[in-house]
Amino acid sequence: MTDTQTQTAPTPAAFDLELTCPLGLEHVLAQELSDLGLTQTRLGEAQVKLTTDLAGLYTACLWSRVATRVMLPLHSFTVDSAQDLYDGVASVDWAAHMTADCTIAIDCHGTNQVIRNTQFGAVRAKDAIADFFMAKEQRRPSVAKQQPDIRIALRIKRNQAVISLDVSGESLHRRGYRQQGAMAPLKENLAAGLLLRSGWSGKQTDFAQLVDPMCGSGTFLIEAALMSLNIAPGLRRPYWGFKGWRQHDHRLWQQLQDQAKNQRKQAQELGVRFQGTDRDSKAIAAARENIKRAGLVGIVEVTLSPFQDHEFNWDQSPSLIMVNPPYGERLGDEMALVALYRQLGEWAVTHNPGGHLMLLTSNEQLARQIPVRPDKNTRILNGGLECRAYQFPLSEKHIKQGDIAQIGMSSGAQMFANRLQKNAKRLKKWLTKENIQCYRLYDADMPEYAVAIDIYGDWAHVQEYQAPKSVDPEKVQQRLFDVVAALPVALDIPETQIVVKQRRRQAGKQQYERMDQTQHELTVEEHGCDFIVNLHDYLDTGLFLDHRPVRKLIQDKANGKRFLNLFCYTASASVHAGQGGARSTLSVDMSNTYTDWARRNLALNEFSERDHKVVRDDCFRWLEKGEGEFDLIFMDPPTFSNSKKMADVLDVQRDHIELINGAMALLHRDGELIFSNNYRRFVLDDEILTRYQVEDITRRTLDPDFERNTKIHQCWIIRHK
């Protein structure tokens, strides 16, 4: 080398990487990479492309909190046949990336008209790589499903394929602090991306503390603490996809790891607090284990408690509230969550003025219950479910104006609340006079709000009538939200005491099946009788409110009588007969659920099993036996039933002659049969009108709360001539 010559350092190799991320966080990932000094980025859908050197590749793996995987594309090609796939993979110079001694795993994603199965695609790619090394070295790499030396990704979209090295090895959301299989509905990188989206960066200039009132396994809190402590998210990961890569520089990687360890802040340097609560003991146990494994004991605090009852420390402000509440998978769950979201919003406004609330949900209607106007919302894919992350500035100008109880109410909800208050006022005098605590308040009075609302003490039971197919489902859902939003305001009933059900035609055993696996029972009183009702678990509650006058009639007629109750349901009529002084009662139904319920109702009212019996049997079959004689019989058959427990299908219009004749055969000469059903088009057959003395008492059996719905049932007293 002469004096005039200078030595030039070799130019580092440049790599064109693809970093995948949760859909909706592409800009957040690009900004994160820029903050790491990785600026040559281009945005795609759920990915950011990055051109960088080997140090930049390692930096992205070690420090990115938002990326899901770091991919190094090797070749893209057209796939119009299985041979095209084989040839495209085989054209890569695999010797530049691995040896035949390496173990490999191939992940195939996507199919097309010729590659119809991802497993087939992976096998063809594996064959191409194996044949490449057999031709070159007479050896072939082996497959290892768990932690292979080289992980390869094949992606097929229409007729295009890309073969890449997955240098991250496995999803970057696996930081190492969360045990596999633990409760983990929110992935770590999604949580971190939402934190960055909200403005949290871990610097004291952002927020004084992070609060998660429904913290689950603690992901938001842990990720925020890792940011504040400047802990690289990849430091705890034992496995990387580049460890078996021939271009891996172990010394450079070790150097970057050491630098990351030295950049960690100490706990005493923190000027921020991390607080979380959850009402689920399993969630809190998982959160505490995760906090321990992340090395954050004493830094992140979680408590087993509903957020409404916990005394958070709000001394440090402003605070960021991050929350991933339940979204509501079923309609009933969804409606019940209206109360939760509203409470959450009011709690945030009250305790964190000047701060921020970020909420992730898939349900726009629930998000509207927050009494604040969001300034941003971001479309996010959370585990395949399309959600939105709403950012609510808790400042006075963003808080919705009006009575706090009416915040979130639409004009439709306010109109509906007015109707409920009008109905309640109309019924008040009658309810007080008759001492009635269970009644129908509303029954599709306004056609667009097709629900029935029944009051059981201080609970509201809402049944939605099935809308015609011509009605827009979104409008149906919005009106149901209006109903639920109006009830607490109109009737001063807590949101937590509103139960919502869809009301559909039931057949066979569906009439008796549980809608839930929990048990929610109340005891209510009617004309001196106590009844068990269940507002949650079944389609019906255990007490038909429209039969209240019929039950009172039975009570008035029962003194000294032998009473038979066919299709007894929960035996409420038998309880009334017993209360009226019946000598004995016999209740028959084919449902195990209802006969058990009937026995409990009778026991609740202290009637002995000796004189007040319950029999599980098909009423047709029981009537054929013709056992006993009775002075008073009540029969209220269903409109239709095809239960397997029945010998035949029941159709009340077709079968009522047989049923009535069977009951009359057991009725004392001076006795009475009270026959009722709720089939709107039912017509009593002429044979019955001719053979017996029949009195239509339908109008007498409709109380003021059912005056609008005169076809709720029909009722007759039938006597021997």
Secondary structure, DSSP 4 states (H G I P E B T S, - for coil): --TT----PPPPPPEEEEEE--TT-HHHHHHHHHHTT---EEEETTEEEEEE-HHHHHHHHHH-SS-SEEEEEEEEEE-SSHHHHHHHHHTS-GGGT--TTSEEEEEEE---SS---HHHHHHHHHHHHHHHHHHHHS--PEE-SSS-SEEEEEEEETTEEEEEEETT-S-TT--SSS-TTS--SS-HHHHHHHHHHHT--S-TTT-SEEEETT-TTSHHHHHHHHHHTT--TTTT----TTTT-TT--HHHHHHHHHHHHHTPPPGGG---EEEEEES-HHHHHHHHHHHHHTT-BTTEEEEES-TTT-----SS-SEEEEE-----SSHHHHHHHHHHHHHHHHHHHHH-TTSEEEEEES-HHHHTTSSB--SEEEEEEETTEEEEEEEEE-STTTBPPS-GGGTT--HHHHHHHHHHHHHHHHHHHHHHHHT--EEEEEESSSTTS-EEEEEETTEEEEEEEPPPTTS-HHHHHHHHHHHHHHHHHHH---GGGEEEEEE----GGGGTS-SSSS--EEEEEETTEEEEEESSSSSS-S--GGGHHHHHHHHHH-TT-EEEEES-TT-HHHHHHHHTT-SEEEEEES-HHHHHHHHHHHHHTT--TTTEEEEES-HHHHHHH----EEEEEE---SEE--TTSSS-EEHHHHHHHHHHHHHTTEEEEEEEEEEE--TT----HHHHHHSEEEE-TGGG--GGGSS-TTS-EEEEEE--
